[in-house]
Amino acid sequence: MRSTEEVLESLREALTGVGVVLPSLAVDPLTGAGDEPFPLVDLGRCNVRTAERLASVLRGERPPVGSYVVDERDGRVGEVMAHLGGRVQLRPLGGGREWDCEPGSTRPAPQGDVLRARVRKVNNEGRMPC
């Protein structure tokens, strides 16, 4: 049987692989300090966005909430905010009005597209009005 640390790392990698990061994931300090051969894994605390992403992944929603996708109908990049009525609700990375899309009309957004959209948002926020 694998050690708790090995199982913990395996869980961390699996969660990261589906886009979920639990910052407080750790070996439980109380059971880890005792004579227990297999201490408990403390899943820790997380914010609401992380909890929603985890729930989405566990429900098998595709694409999962929190992921970045391209709406293939018009090329817009958005963050998946929810699944409602069989449709995916997307929000532009730079903020703005959400829109709905069929799940089959999305594909994962290339990392470069996500980065460009984020930089554009930061640049727009830093501009002074004339």
C-alpha positions as semicolon CSV with decimal commas, in nm:
position;residue;x (nm);y (nm);z (nm)
1;M;0,000;0,000;0,000
2;R;0,124;0,349;-0,084
3;S;0,207;0,602;0,185
4;T;-0,034;0,882;0,268
5;E;0,204;1,133;0,112
6;E;0,208;0,935;-0,214
7;V;-0,171;0,911;-0,218
8;L;-0,196;1,282;-0,138
9;E;0,034;1,371;-0,428
10;S;-0,161;1,141;-0,660
11;L;-0,487;1,313;-0,558
12;R;-0,331;1,657;-0,607
13;E;-0,215;1,562;-0,958
14;A;-0,556;1,415;-1,048
15;L;-0,738;1,725;-0,928
16;T;-0,495;1,954;-1,109
17;G;-0,546;1,748;-1,424
18;V;-0,916;1,842;-1,424
19;G;-0,852;2,204;-1,331
20;V;-0,918;2,190;-0,957
21;V;-0,665;2,315;-0,703
22;L;-0,731;2,266;-0,332
23;P;-0,473;2,492;-0,165
24;S;-0,523;2,337;0,180
25;L;-0,483;1,975;0,066
26;A;-0,249;1,816;0,322
27;V;-0,189;1,531;0,562
28;D;-0,404;1,580;0,872
29;P;-0,164;1,710;1,139
30;L;-0,331;1,527;1,431
31;T;-0,336;1,179;1,281
32;G;-0,004;1,242;1,105
33;A;0,171;1,312;1,435
34;G;0,046;0,995;1,604
35;D;0,122;0,627;1,565
36;E;-0,145;0,582;1,298
37;P;0,024;0,404;1,005
38;F;-0,207;0,580;0,756
39;P;-0,293;0,932;0,867
40;L;-0,601;1,103;0,729
41;V;-0,594;1,329;0,425
42;D;-0,726;1,675;0,503
43;L;-0,902;1,813;0,194
44;G;-0,892;2,153;0,359
45;R;-1,083;2,467;0,291
46;C;-1,147;2,624;-0,048
47;N;-1,330;2,923;-0,188
48;V;-1,670;2,902;-0,355
49;R;-1,525;2,913;-0,708
50;T;-1,304;2,613;-0,636
51;A;-1,597;2,425;-0,480
52;E;-1,809;2,494;-0,789
53;R;-1,531;2,373;-1,020
54;L;-1,494;2,053;-0,818
55;A;-1,871;1,994;-0,823
56;S;-1,879;2,052;-1,199
57;V;-1,600;1,801;-1,259
58;L;-1,767;1,544;-1,034
59;R;-2,098;1,591;-1,219
60;G;-1,912;1,520;-1,543
61;E;-2,003;1,852;-1,701
62;R;-1,813;1,925;-2,019
63;P;-1,660;2,172;-2,037
64;P;-1,629;2,207;-1,658
65;V;-1,713;2,528;-1,476
66;G;-1,408;2,751;-1,447
67;S;-1,242;2,629;-1,764
68;Y;-1,162;2,856;-2,057
69;V;-1,312;2,773;-2,394
70;V;-1,350;2,912;-2,743
71;D;-1,703;2,952;-2,879
72;E;-1,643;2,800;-3,221
73;R;-1,938;2,988;-3,369
74;D;-1,759;3,324;-3,350
75;G;-1,416;3,261;-3,195
76;R;-1,481;3,441;-2,866
77;V;-1,289;3,317;-2,562
78;G;-1,487;3,281;-2,241
79;E;-1,480;3,129;-1,895
80;V;-1,744;2,863;-1,827
81;M;-1,965;3,005;-1,553
82;A;-2,250;2,751;-1,540
83;H;-2,447;2,484;-1,719
84;L;-2,812;2,586;-1,750
85;G;-3,083;2,413;-1,950
86;G;-2,839;2,207;-2,154
87;R;-2,640;2,513;-2,253
88;V;-2,305;2,649;-2,136
89;Q;-2,298;2,999;-1,994
90;L;-1,977;3,183;-2,086
91;R;-1,832;3,513;-1,963
92;P;-1,572;3,710;-2,159
93;L;-1,231;3,703;-1,994
94;G;-1,218;4,080;-2,003
95;G;-1,553;4,104;-1,826
96;G;-1,883;4,193;-1,980
97;R;-2,212;4,033;-2,068
98;E;-2,238;3,654;-2,047
99;W;-2,366;3,452;-2,340
100;D;-2,502;3,101;-2,391
101;C;-2,360;2,836;-2,618
102;E;-2,419;2,470;-2,695
103;P;-2,154;2,253;-2,522
104;G;-2,069;2,095;-2,858
105;S;-1,982;2,437;-2,999
106;T;-1,692;2,485;-2,758
107;R;-1,334;2,371;-2,753
108;P;-1,062;2,430;-2,494
109;A;-0,905;2,771;-2,533
110;P;-0,535;2,773;-2,618
111;Q;-0,329;2,909;-2,330
112;G;-0,201;3,190;-2,551
113;D;-0,556;3,311;-2,623
114;V;-0,638;3,312;-2,252
115;L;-0,320;3,505;-2,172
116;R;-0,388;3,761;-2,447
117;A;-0,743;3,819;-2,318
118;R;-0,616;3,866;-1,962
119;V;-0,345;4,110;-2,073
120;R;-0,601;4,304;-2,278
121;K;-0,824;4,331;-1,969
122;V;-0,537;4,455;-1,748
123;N;-0,431;4,705;-2,014
124;N;-0,786;4,839;-2,049
125;E;-0,819;4,875;-1,670
126;G;-0,495;5,076;-1,659
127;R;-0,595;5,333;-1,920
128;M;-0,674;5,679;-1,794
129;P;-0,986;5,846;-1,936
130;C;-0,909;6,133;-2,175
